[in-house]
Amino acid sequence: MLKINNLKKNFGSKKVLKGINLEVKKGEIVGIIGPSGCGKSTLLRCINLLETPDSGKLMFEGNNLLDGDSNKDIRRRIGMVFQQFNLFDHKTVLENIILSPVLLKIMSREKAIKKAHELLGEIGLEDIANNYPHEISGGQKQRVAIVRTLIMKPDIILFDEPTSALDPEMIGEVTNLMRKIAKEGMTMIIVSHEMNFIKSFCTRVVFMDDGIIKEDASSKEIFLNPKNEDLKSFLSKINAY
């Protein structure tokens, strides 16, 4: 589904991604772990073209996303959920959810409203449809952000630290929704510092450090039998090994 070849990204003289090679198959749940500043979030932002890579290939279902505007429709099939929710404060929950599908003419306003209510109802949040973001909890905001992504019918969803801005009691609300989506076959790439969640949820885990991938294996192998010395050191520091 997604194949990344020798992807590089610099910010000025700082080399953030130094040649990333990664393949994600349909239905996989891939966790990306590593120390702060190693390039995890930048990689996600490059996959979604929120940042433009300097070189390399970014293939999605056989199409190079770096080929230009011709792939706009393909890029819409890559959803992203951000750490800080990114909801519009001046719009209601419902308006936040339907904004993109209506603006991009993916569906009519009436159809988008119906679908938004349906998705909110599935997770028990239909009663907050007319609330504004400041009137709901952090856990509710993040679940709304996920629904906003789901209404676009993506083939893959990128999660950038989806629980790090939440109070501990709200983390379960979000991870439970992610588990529900996973059971429906959604392909996911997740950057997170929540090691217990990554360990129990992801089918594969990628360890990044200093702008490169240093280990890529099953979740069990990464946490129980790490081979890379930097990975061992990282897990030891966070009491995960």
C-alpha positions as CSV (number, residue, x, y, z in Angstrom):
1,M,0.0,0.0,0.0
2,L,2.7,2.5,1.1
3,K,6.3,2.3,0.1
4,I,8.9,4.8,1.1
5,N,12.3,4.8,-0.5
6,N,15.4,6.8,0.6
7,L,13.2,9.7,1.8
8,K,15.2,12.7,3.0
9,K,14.2,16.0,4.6
10,N,16.3,18.9,5.8
11,F,15.3,22.0,7.7
12,G,18.1,24.4,6.7
13,S,21.4,22.8,7.6
14,K,19.7,20.3,9.9
15,K,19.2,16.8,8.4
16,V,16.0,15.4,10.0
17,L,15.3,12.4,7.8
18,K,18.5,10.9,6.4
19,G,17.1,8.2,4.1
20,I,14.0,6.4,5.3
21,N,13.0,3.1,3.8
22,L,9.7,1.7,4.9
23,E,6.9,-0.4,3.5
24,V,3.4,-0.7,5.0
25,K,0.9,-3.3,3.8
26,K,-2.9,-2.9,3.8
27,G,-4.3,-3.7,7.2
28,E,-1.1,-3.3,9.1
29,I,-0.8,-1.2,12.3
30,V,2.7,0.2,12.4
31,G,4.0,2.0,15.5
32,I,6.9,4.4,15.3
33,I,8.9,4.9,18.4
34,G,12.1,6.7,19.3
35,P,13.6,9.6,21.2
36,S,12.3,13.1,20.9
37,G,13.7,14.9,17.9
38,C,14.5,11.7,15.9
39,G,12.2,12.6,13.0
40,K,9.1,10.6,13.8
41,S,6.5,13.4,13.4
42,T,8.4,14.8,10.4
43,L,8.1,11.4,8.7
44,L,4.3,11.4,9.2
45,R,4.1,15.0,7.9
46,C,6.1,14.0,4.8
47,I,3.8,11.0,4.1
48,N,0.8,13.4,4.2
49,L,2.8,16.1,2.3
50,L,2.3,18.6,5.1
51,E,6.1,18.8,4.6
52,T,7.7,18.4,1.2
53,P,10.6,15.8,1.2
54,D,13.8,17.0,-0.3
55,S,14.4,13.7,-2.2
56,G,13.3,10.1,-2.3
57,K,10.1,8.3,-3.4
58,L,6.8,8.1,-1.6
59,M,4.7,5.5,-3.3
60,F,1.0,5.0,-2.4
61,E,-0.8,2.2,-4.2
62,G,1.7,2.5,-7.1
63,N,1.5,6.3,-7.4
64,N,4.4,8.6,-6.5
65,L,2.9,11.3,-4.2
66,L,5.8,13.5,-5.1
67,D,4.8,13.8,-8.7
68,G,2.8,17.0,-8.1
69,D,-0.8,18.1,-8.1
70,S,-2.0,15.2,-10.3
71,N,-2.2,13.1,-7.1
72,K,-4.4,15.4,-5.0
73,D,-7.2,12.8,-5.1
74,I,-4.9,10.1,-3.9
75,R,-3.5,12.2,-1.1
76,R,-7.0,12.7,0.2
77,R,-7.1,8.9,1.0
78,I,-4.3,9.5,3.6
79,G,-5.9,10.8,6.8
80,M,-4.1,12.3,9.7
81,V,-5.0,12.8,13.4
82,F,-2.9,15.4,15.2
83,Q,-1.7,15.7,18.8
84,Q,-3.5,19.0,19.4
85,F,-6.8,18.0,17.7
86,N,-6.7,21.0,15.2
87,L,-10.4,21.7,15.5
88,F,-11.8,25.1,14.6
89,D,-12.9,26.8,17.8
90,H,-15.5,29.0,16.1
91,K,-17.3,26.0,14.5
92,T,-19.4,23.3,16.2
93,V,-18.4,19.7,16.4
94,L,-20.7,18.9,13.4
95,E,-19.4,21.8,11.4
96,N,-15.8,20.7,12.0
97,I,-16.6,17.2,10.8
98,I,-18.4,18.1,7.6
99,L,-16.2,21.0,6.6
100,S,-13.7,19.1,4.4
101,P,-16.1,16.7,2.6
102,V,-18.4,19.6,1.7
103,L,-15.6,22.0,0.8
104,L,-13.9,19.5,-1.4
105,K,-17.3,18.4,-2.9
106,I,-16.8,14.8,-1.9
107,M,-20.4,14.8,-0.6
108,S,-23.3,17.2,-0.3
109,R,-23.9,19.1,2.9
110,E,-27.0,17.0,3.6
111,K,-25.2,13.7,3.1
112,A,-22.2,14.9,5.1
113,I,-24.5,15.9,8.0
114,K,-26.2,12.5,8.0
115,K,-22.9,10.7,7.9
116,A,-21.4,12.8,10.7
117,H,-24.4,12.1,13.0
118,E,-24.0,8.4,12.1
119,L,-20.3,8.3,13.0
120,L,-20.9,10.3,16.2
121,G,-23.7,8.0,17.2
122,E,-21.5,4.9,16.8
123,I,-19.1,6.2,19.5
124,G,-21.8,7.7,21.8
125,L,-21.0,11.4,21.0
126,E,-24.1,12.4,19.0
127,D,-25.3,14.6,21.9
128,I,-22.3,16.9,21.5
129,A,-22.8,17.6,17.7
130,N,-23.8,21.2,18.3
131,N,-21.3,21.9,21.0
132,Y,-18.2,24.0,20.3
133,P,-14.7,22.5,21.0
134,H,-14.2,24.6,24.2
135,E,-17.3,22.9,25.6
136,I,-16.1,19.4,25.4
137,S,-13.3,17.3,27.0
138,G,-9.9,16.6,25.5
139,G,-10.8,12.9,25.0
140,Q,-14.0,14.0,23.1
141,K,-12.0,16.5,21.0
142,Q,-9.6,13.8,19.9
143,R,-12.5,11.4,19.1
144,V,-14.2,14.1,17.1
145,A,-10.9,14.7,15.2
146,I,-10.8,11.0,14.4
147,V,-14.4,11.1,13.1
148,R,-13.4,14.1,11.0
149,T,-10.8,11.9,9.4
150,L,-13.1,8.9,9.0
151,I,-15.8,10.8,7.2
152,M,-13.2,11.3,4.3
153,K,-13.1,7.5,3.9
154,P,-9.3,7.3,4.0
155,D,-7.4,4.1,3.1
156,I,-4.7,4.8,5.8
157,I,-4.7,7.0,8.9
158,L,-1.6,8.6,10.4
159,F,-1.7,9.3,14.1
160,D,0.8,11.8,15.5
161,E,0.9,11.4,19.3
162,P,-2.9,11.0,19.5
163,T,-3.0,10.7,23.3
164,S,-0.1,12.8,24.6
165,A,-2.2,16.0,25.1
166,L,-4.8,14.1,27.1
167,D,-5.3,13.5,30.8
168,P,-4.7,9.9,31.8
169,E,-8.4,9.1,32.3
170,M,-9.2,10.3,28.8
171,I,-6.6,8.2,27.0
172,G,-8.8,5.1,27.1
173,E,-11.6,6.9,25.3
174,V,-9.3,7.5,22.3
175,T,-7.4,4.2,22.3
176,N,-10.7,2.3,22.5
177,L,-11.9,4.1,19.3
178,M,-8.6,3.3,17.6
179,R,-9.0,-0.4,18.5
180,K,-12.6,-0.3,17.0
181,I,-11.3,1.2,13.8
182,A,-8.5,-1.3,13.6
183,K,-10.9,-4.2,13.9
184,E,-12.6,-2.9,10.8
185,G,-9.4,-3.3,8.8
186,M,-8.0,0.3,8.8
187,T,-4.3,0.6,8.0
188,M,-2.6,2.8,10.6
189,I,0.8,4.4,11.3
190,I,1.1,5.6,14.8
191,V,3.7,7.8,16.4
192,S,3.4,7.6,20.2
193,H,5.3,7.6,23.5
194,E,2.6,5.3,25.0
195,M,4.7,2.2,25.0
196,N,2.1,-0.1,26.5
197,F,-0.4,0.9,23.9
198,I,2.1,0.5,21.1
199,K,3.2,-2.9,22.5
200,S,-0.4,-4.3,22.7
201,F,-1.9,-2.6,19.6
202,C,0.6,-2.5,16.8
203,T,1.4,-5.4,14.5
204,R,4.8,-4.0,13.7
205,V,7.0,-1.4,15.4
206,V,9.7,0.7,13.8
207,F,12.4,2.3,15.9
208,M,13.8,5.6,14.7
209,D,16.9,7.4,15.9
210,D,18.9,10.2,14.5
211,G,16.8,10.4,11.3
212,I,17.0,6.8,10.3
213,I,15.2,3.5,11.0
214,K,17.4,1.3,13.1
215,E,15.1,-1.6,13.7
216,D,11.8,-2.8,12.2
217,A,10.2,-5.9,13.6
218,S,7.1,-7.3,15.2
219,S,5.9,-5.7,18.4
220,K,6.9,-8.8,20.3
221,E,10.5,-8.8,18.9
222,I,11.0,-5.1,19.4
223,F,10.0,-5.2,23.1
224,L,11.2,-8.7,24.2
225,N,14.2,-9.3,21.9
226,P,15.6,-6.0,20.6
227,K,18.7,-6.3,18.6
228,N,19.9,-2.7,18.0
229,E,21.9,-1.3,20.9
230,D,20.4,2.1,20.6
231,L,16.9,0.5,20.8
232,K,17.9,-1.4,23.9
233,S,19.2,1.8,25.5
234,F,16.0,3.7,24.6
235,L,13.7,1.0,26.0
236,S,15.8,0.8,29.2
237,K,15.5,4.5,29.8
238,I,11.7,4.3,29.6
239,N,11.5,1.1,31.6
240,A,10.1,-0.9,28.7
241,Y,12.9,-3.4,28.4
